[in-house]
Amino acid sequence: MTFRHVVLFWVRNDVAGPELSAAMEGLKRLGNSPGIVEWTIELSLDERKGRIVIEDATFVDVDAFHAWRSGAAHREIASQMSEIADWLVGDWQA
């Protein structure tokens, strides 16, 4: 059974374009981790509520997700994202 992990990052209004681009590149690199089946990082086309970065991930199973989430690379980018965004998370087994 795969594990789905979706995050919507609401980017703060004072974050400049280059800073957002650098953060998105960091998020994209996280997709090179073992146990990831699919990894998508995109900026939402709908900006009515501000800039939203979408992280849509599928892991081989919940154990792969937990290993990824506890890794140094994830902790580093989570710290970086906390400086520029707030977020909502949706996780489920598919």
DSSP file (Angstrom, degrees, kcal/mol; ACC not computed):
  #  RESIDUE AA STRUCTURE BP1 BP2  ACC     N-H-->O    O-->H-N    N-H-->O    O-->H-N    TCO  KAPPA ALPHA  PHI   PSI    X-CA   Y-CA   Z-CA
    1    1 A M              0   0    0      0, 0.0    61,-0.3     0, 0.0     2,-0.0   0.000 360.0 360.0 360.0 123.4    0.0    0.0    0.0
    2    2 A T        -     0   0    0     59,-0.1    92,-2.4    91,-0.1     2,-0.4  -0.261 360.0-131.8 -75.0 166.3    1.5    3.3   -1.1
    3    3 A F  E     -AB  59  93A   0     56,-2.0    56,-3.0    90,-0.2     2,-0.4  -0.986  14.4-152.7-124.1 127.4    1.6    6.4    1.1
    4    4 A R  E     -AB  58  92A   0     88,-3.5    88,-1.9    -2,-0.4     2,-0.4  -0.802  11.1-176.5-103.2 141.7    0.5    9.9   -0.1
    5    5 A H  E     +AB  57  91A   0     52,-2.5    52,-2.7    -2,-0.4     2,-0.4  -0.958   4.0 178.0-139.6 114.4    1.9   13.1    1.3
    6    6 A V  E     -AB  56  90A   0     84,-3.0    84,-2.9    -2,-0.4     2,-0.4  -0.977   3.0-175.5-123.1 130.5    0.6   16.5    0.0
    7    7 A V  E     -AB  55  89A   0     48,-2.6    48,-2.8    -2,-0.4     2,-0.6  -0.985  12.4-160.1-125.9 135.2    1.7   19.8    1.4
    8    8 A L  E     -AB  54  88A   0     80,-2.3    80,-1.7    -2,-0.4     2,-0.6  -0.960  12.9-160.6-112.5 112.1    0.4   23.3    0.4
    9    9 A F  E     -AB  53  87A   0     44,-3.0    44,-2.4    -2,-0.6     2,-0.8  -0.837   5.7-153.5 -94.7 118.1    2.9   26.0    1.4
   10   10 A W  E     -AB  52  86A   0     76,-3.2    76,-2.0    -2,-0.6     2,-0.3  -0.842  20.0-142.5 -90.3 111.3    1.4   29.4    1.6
   11   11 A V  E     - B   0  85A   0     40,-2.7    40,-0.5    -2,-0.8    74,-0.2  -0.578  18.7-111.6 -80.9 130.9    4.3   31.7    0.9
   12   12 A R    >   -     0   0    0     72,-3.0     3,-1.7    -2,-0.3    -1,-0.1  -0.270  23.5-119.7 -62.0 147.3    4.5   34.9    2.9
   13   13 A N  T 3  S+     0   0    0      1,-0.3    -1,-0.1    37,-0.0    -2,-0.1   0.763 108.4  58.6 -61.9 -28.8    3.9   38.1    0.9
   14   14 A D  T 3  S+     0   0    0      2,-0.1     2,-0.5    70,-0.0    -1,-0.3   0.420  77.6 112.1 -85.6   3.4    7.3   39.6    1.7
   15   15 A V    <   -     0   0    0     -3,-1.7     2,-0.1    69,-0.2    69,-0.0  -0.663  65.4-133.1 -81.5 123.9    9.2   36.7    0.1
   16   16 A A     >  -     0   0    0     -2,-0.5     4,-2.1     1,-0.1     3,-0.2  -0.332  19.9-109.7 -74.8 156.8   11.1   37.8   -3.0
   17   17 A G  H  > S+     0   0    0      1,-0.2     4,-2.7     2,-0.2     5,-0.2   0.891 116.0  50.9 -53.9 -48.2   11.0   35.8   -6.2
   18   18 A P  H  > S+     0   0    0      0, 0.0     4,-2.2     0, 0.0    -1,-0.2   0.873 110.0  50.7 -62.2 -35.7   14.6   34.6   -6.1
   19   19 A E  H  > S+     0   0    0     -3,-0.2     4,-2.0     2,-0.2    -2,-0.2   0.906 111.8  47.6 -66.9 -41.0   14.2   33.4   -2.5
   20   20 A L  H  X S+     0   0    0     -4,-2.1     4,-2.6     2,-0.2    -1,-0.2   0.918 110.6  51.8 -64.9 -44.0   11.0   31.5   -3.5
   21   21 A S  H  X S+     0   0    0     -4,-2.7     4,-2.1     1,-0.2    -2,-0.2   0.907 109.5  49.8 -59.7 -42.7   12.8   29.9   -6.5
   22   22 A A  H  X S+     0   0    0     -4,-2.2     4,-1.9     1,-0.2    -1,-0.2   0.901 110.9  49.5 -63.6 -41.0   15.7   28.8   -4.3
   23   23 A A  H  X S+     0   0    0     -4,-2.0     4,-2.3     1,-0.2    -2,-0.2   0.909 109.8  51.1 -64.6 -41.8   13.3   27.2   -1.8
   24   24 A M  H  X S+     0   0    0     -4,-2.6     4,-2.5     1,-0.2    -1,-0.2   0.884 107.7  52.8 -64.4 -37.5   11.4   25.4   -4.6
   25   25 A E  H  X S+     0   0    0     -4,-2.1     4,-1.9     2,-0.2    -1,-0.2   0.902 108.4  51.1 -63.0 -40.1   14.7   24.0   -6.0
   26   26 A G  H  X S+     0   0    0     -4,-1.9     4,-1.0     1,-0.2    -2,-0.2   0.913 110.0  49.1 -62.1 -42.4   15.5   22.7   -2.5
   27   27 A L  H >X S+     0   0    0     -4,-2.3     3,-0.6     1,-0.2     4,-0.5   0.901 108.2  54.1 -62.7 -40.9   12.1   21.0   -2.3
   28   28 A K  H >< S+     0   0    0     -4,-2.5     3,-1.3     1,-0.2    -1,-0.2   0.881 102.8  57.1 -62.4 -37.6   12.6   19.5   -5.8
   29   29 A R  H >< S+     0   0    0     -4,-1.9     3,-1.8     1,-0.3    -1,-0.2   0.801  93.8  68.0 -64.5 -27.8   15.9   17.9   -4.6
   30   30 A L  H X< S+     0   0    0     -4,-1.0     3,-1.1    -3,-0.6    -1,-0.3   0.759  85.8  71.3 -62.3 -22.5   14.1   16.1   -1.8
   31   31 A G  T << S+     0   0    0     -3,-1.3    -1,-0.3    -4,-0.5    -2,-0.2   0.532  80.2  74.3 -72.8  -5.1   12.4   14.0   -4.5
   32   32 A N  T <  S+     0   0    0     -3,-1.8    -1,-0.3    -4,-0.1    -2,-0.1   0.249  73.8 115.9 -89.6  13.5   15.6   12.2   -5.2
   33   33 A S  S X  S-     0   0    0     -3,-1.1     3,-1.2     1,-0.1    35,-0.1  -0.484  75.3 -95.5 -84.6 152.1   15.3   10.2   -1.9
   34   34 A P  T 3  S+     0   0    0      0, 0.0    -1,-0.1     0, 0.0     3,-0.1  -0.312 106.4  32.4 -61.7 147.0   14.9    6.4   -1.7
   35   35 A G  T 3  S+     0   0    0      1,-0.3    25,-2.6    24,-0.1     2,-0.5   0.401  83.8 126.1  88.8  -2.5   11.3    5.1   -1.4
   36   36 A I  E <   +C   59   0A   0     -3,-1.2    -1,-0.3    23,-0.2    23,-0.3  -0.803  31.4 177.8 -94.0 126.2    9.7    7.9   -3.5
   37   37 A V  E    S+     0   0A   0     21,-3.0     2,-0.3    -2,-0.5    22,-0.2   0.856  73.3   8.6 -89.8 -44.7    7.6    6.8   -6.4
   38   38 A E  E     -C   58   0A   0     20,-1.5    20,-2.4     2,-0.0    -1,-0.4  -0.993  63.0-176.6-140.3 145.6    6.4   10.2   -7.6
   39   39 A W  E     +C   57   0A   0     -2,-0.3     2,-0.4    18,-0.2    18,-0.2  -0.955   4.6 175.5-147.5 121.8    7.4   13.7   -6.6
   40   40 A T  E     -C   56   0A   0     16,-1.9    16,-2.6    -2,-0.3     2,-0.4  -0.994   8.1-179.6-132.1 130.8    6.0   17.0   -7.8
   41   41 A I  E     +C   55   0A   0     -2,-0.4     2,-0.3    14,-0.2    14,-0.2  -0.992  22.0 155.6-125.4 121.2    6.8   20.5   -6.8
   42   42 A E  E     -C   54   0A   0     12,-2.0    12,-3.5    -2,-0.4     2,-0.5  -0.981  43.5-120.3-143.9 153.6    4.8   23.3   -8.5
   43   43 A L  E     -C   53   0A   0     -2,-0.3    10,-0.2    10,-0.2     8,-0.0  -0.853  45.4-109.7 -90.9 127.1    3.7   26.8   -8.0
   44   44 A S        -     0   0    0      8,-3.4     8,-0.2    -2,-0.5    -1,-0.0  -0.258  13.0-143.6 -59.0 140.7   -0.1   27.0   -8.1
   45   45 A L  S    S+     0   0    0      1,-0.1     2,-0.8     6,-0.1    -1,-0.1   0.724  86.6  78.3 -74.6 -23.1   -1.6   28.7  -11.1
   46   46 A D        +     0   0    0      1,-0.1     3,-0.3     6,-0.1     6,-0.2  -0.803  52.0 168.1 -91.9 109.8   -4.4   30.2   -8.9
   47   47 A E    >   +     0   0    0     -2,-0.8     3,-1.6     1,-0.2    -1,-0.1   0.131  40.3 113.3-108.1  18.8   -2.9   33.1   -6.9
   48   48 A R  T 3  S+     0   0    0      1,-0.3    -1,-0.2     2,-0.0     3,-0.1   0.833  89.6  34.7 -60.9 -31.3   -6.2   34.5   -5.6
   49   49 A K  T 3  S-     0   0    0      1,-0.5    -1,-0.3    -3,-0.3     2,-0.2   0.176 129.7 -88.6-106.0  15.2   -5.2   33.6   -2.0
   50   50 A G  S <  S-     0   0    0     -3,-1.6     2,-0.5     2,-0.1    -1,-0.5  -0.606  71.0 -29.0 109.2-172.4   -1.5   34.3   -2.6
   51   51 A R        -     0   0    0    -40,-0.5   -40,-2.7    -2,-0.2     2,-0.5  -0.718  59.7-171.9 -86.1 126.1    1.4   32.2   -3.8
   52   52 A I  E     -A   10   0A   0     -2,-0.5    -8,-3.4    -8,-0.2     2,-0.5  -0.976  11.5-155.8-121.8 124.5    1.0   28.5   -3.0
   53   53 A V  E     -AC   9  43A   0    -44,-2.4   -44,-3.0    -2,-0.5     2,-0.5  -0.879  14.9-149.4 -97.9 129.9    3.7   25.9   -3.5
   54   54 A I  E     -AC   8  42A   0    -12,-3.5   -12,-2.0    -2,-0.5     2,-0.5  -0.870  12.4-171.2-103.9 127.4    2.3   22.4   -4.0
   55   55 A E  E     +AC   7  41A   0    -48,-2.8   -48,-2.6    -2,-0.5     2,-0.5  -0.979   9.1 178.8-114.8 116.8    4.3   19.3   -2.9
   56   56 A D  E     +AC   6  40A   0    -16,-2.6   -16,-1.9    -2,-0.5     2,-0.4  -0.958   9.9 171.7-123.9 111.8    2.7   16.1   -4.1
   57   57 A A  E     -AC   5  39A   0    -52,-2.7   -52,-2.5    -2,-0.5     2,-0.4  -0.931  23.0-164.3-128.4 144.4    4.5   12.9   -3.1
   58   58 A T  E     -AC   4  38A   0    -20,-2.4   -21,-3.0    -2,-0.4   -20,-1.5  -0.998  14.3-166.3-123.8 128.2    3.9    9.2   -3.3
   59   59 A F  E     -AC   3  36A   0    -56,-3.0   -56,-2.0    -2,-0.4   -23,-0.2  -0.764  33.0-116.6-109.2 156.3    6.1    6.9   -1.3
   60   60 A V  S    S-     0   0    0    -25,-2.6     2,-0.3    -2,-0.3   -24,-0.1   0.846  91.9 -24.5 -61.7 -32.6    6.3    3.1   -1.6
   61   61 A D  S  > S-     0   0    0    -26,-0.3     4,-1.6   -59,-0.1     3,-0.2  -0.966  72.8 -86.8-166.3 176.0    4.9    2.7    1.9
   62   62 A V  H  > S+     0   0    0    -61,-0.3     4,-2.5    -2,-0.3     5,-0.2   0.830 121.6  58.9 -65.2 -32.3    4.6    4.5    5.2
   63   63 A D  H  > S+     0   0    0      2,-0.2     4,-2.3     1,-0.2    -1,-0.2   0.899 104.4  50.4 -64.2 -39.8    8.0    3.3    6.4
   64   64 A A  H  > S+     0   0    0     -3,-0.2     4,-2.3     2,-0.2    -1,-0.2   0.894 110.2  51.4 -63.9 -39.2    9.7    5.0    3.5
   65   65 A F  H  X S+     0   0    0     -4,-1.6     4,-3.0     2,-0.2    -2,-0.2   0.940 110.0  47.9 -62.1 -47.5    7.8    8.2    4.3
   66   66 A H  H  X S+     0   0    0     -4,-2.5     4,-1.7     1,-0.2    -2,-0.2   0.887 111.5  50.4 -63.5 -38.1    8.9    8.1    7.9
   67   67 A A  H  < S+     0   0    0     -4,-2.3     4,-0.4     2,-0.2    -1,-0.2   0.922 113.7  45.8 -63.8 -43.3   12.6    7.4    6.9
   68   68 A W  H >< S+     0   0    0     -4,-2.3     3,-1.3     1,-0.2     6,-0.4   0.929 111.6  51.1 -63.8 -46.8   12.4   10.4    4.5
   69   69 A R  H 3< S+     0   0    0     -4,-3.0    -1,-0.2     1,-0.3    -2,-0.2   0.809 110.2  49.2 -64.8 -30.5   10.8   12.7    7.0
   70   70 A S  T 3< S+     0   0    0     -4,-1.7    -1,-0.3    -5,-0.2    -2,-0.2   0.485  91.3 109.8 -88.0  -1.5   13.4   12.0    9.7
   71   71 A G  S <> S-     0   0    0     -3,-1.3     4,-2.1    -4,-0.4     5,-0.2  -0.311  78.7-117.8 -76.0 158.2   16.3   12.6    7.3
   72   72 A A  H  > S+     0   0    0      1,-0.2     4,-2.4     2,-0.2     5,-0.2   0.864 111.9  56.7 -61.9 -39.2   18.7   15.5    7.5
   73   73 A A  H  > S+     0   0    0      1,-0.2     4,-2.2     2,-0.2    -1,-0.2   0.913 109.1  46.2 -62.8 -42.2   17.7   16.8    4.0
   74   74 A H  H  > S+     0   0    0     -6,-0.4     4,-2.6     1,-0.2     5,-0.2   0.923 111.7  50.9 -66.3 -43.7   14.0   17.0    5.0
   75   75 A R  H  X S+     0   0    0     -4,-2.1     4,-1.9     1,-0.2    -2,-0.2   0.894 110.4  51.2 -60.4 -39.0   14.8   18.7    8.3
   76   76 A E  H  X S+     0   0    0     -4,-2.4     4,-2.0     2,-0.2    -2,-0.2   0.942 113.6  41.5 -64.9 -48.5   17.0   21.3    6.5
   77   77 A I  H  X S+     0   0    0     -4,-2.2     4,-3.0     1,-0.2    -1,-0.2   0.852 111.6  56.6 -71.6 -31.7   14.4   22.2    3.9
   78   78 A A  H  X S+     0   0    0     -4,-2.6     4,-1.8     2,-0.2    -1,-0.2   0.903 108.2  48.3 -62.9 -39.7   11.6   22.2    6.5
   79   79 A S  H  X S+     0   0    0     -4,-1.9     4,-0.6    -5,-0.2    -2,-0.2   0.920 112.5  48.3 -64.3 -43.7   13.6   24.8    8.5
   80   80 A Q  H >X S+     0   0    0     -4,-2.0     3,-1.1     1,-0.2     4,-0.6   0.921 111.5  49.6 -62.5 -44.8   14.1   26.9    5.4
   81   81 A M  H >X S+     0   0    0     -4,-3.0     4,-2.2     1,-0.3     3,-1.2   0.838 101.2  63.3 -66.1 -31.7   10.4   26.7    4.5
   82   82 A S  H 3< S+     0   0    0     -4,-1.8    -1,-0.3     1,-0.3    -2,-0.2   0.734  98.8  57.3 -65.3 -19.7    9.4   27.8    8.0
   83   83 A E  H << S+     0   0    0     -3,-1.1    -1,-0.3    -4,-0.6    -2,-0.2   0.721 121.8  22.8 -79.0 -22.4   11.2   31.1    7.3
   84   84 A I  H << S+     0   0    0     -3,-1.2   -72,-3.0    -4,-0.6     2,-0.3   0.508 121.4  28.3-123.4  -7.3    9.1   31.9    4.2
   85   85 A A  E  <  -B   11   0A   0     -4,-2.2     2,-0.3   -74,-0.2   -74,-0.2  -0.970  50.9-140.2-153.1 161.3    5.9   30.0    4.5
   86   86 A D  E     -B   10   0A   0    -76,-2.0   -76,-3.2    -2,-0.3     2,-0.3  -0.842  35.3-163.6-114.1 160.4    3.1   28.3    6.5
   87   87 A W  E     -B    9   0A   0     -2,-0.3     2,-0.4   -78,-0.2   -78,-0.2  -0.969  24.8-143.5-150.0 162.5    1.6   25.1    5.4
   88   88 A L  E     -B    8   0A   0    -80,-1.7   -80,-2.3    -2,-0.3     2,-0.4  -0.945  23.5-153.3-120.1 144.5   -1.1   22.5    5.5
   89   89 A V  E     -B    7   0A   0     -2,-0.4     2,-0.4   -82,-0.2   -82,-0.2  -0.954  10.9-171.1-124.4 139.2   -0.4   18.7    5.2
   90   90 A G  E     +B    6   0A   0    -84,-2.9   -84,-3.0    -2,-0.4     2,-0.4  -0.987  12.6 175.7-127.0 122.2   -2.5   15.9    4.0
   91   91 A D  E     +B    5   0A   0     -2,-0.4     2,-0.3   -86,-0.2   -86,-0.2  -0.968   8.8 148.7-125.6 140.7   -1.3   12.3    4.5
   92   92 A W  E     -B    4   0A   0    -88,-1.9   -88,-3.5    -2,-0.4     2,-0.4  -0.983  43.5-109.2-162.3 159.1   -3.0    9.0    3.7
   93   93 A Q  E      B    3   0A   0     -2,-0.3   -90,-0.2   -90,-0.2   -91,-0.1  -0.807 360.0 360.0 -93.8 135.0   -2.5    5.4    2.6
   94   94 A A              0   0    0    -92,-2.4   -91,-0.2    -2,-0.4    -1,-0.1   0.384 360.0 360.0-115.3 360.0   -3.6    4.6   -0.9
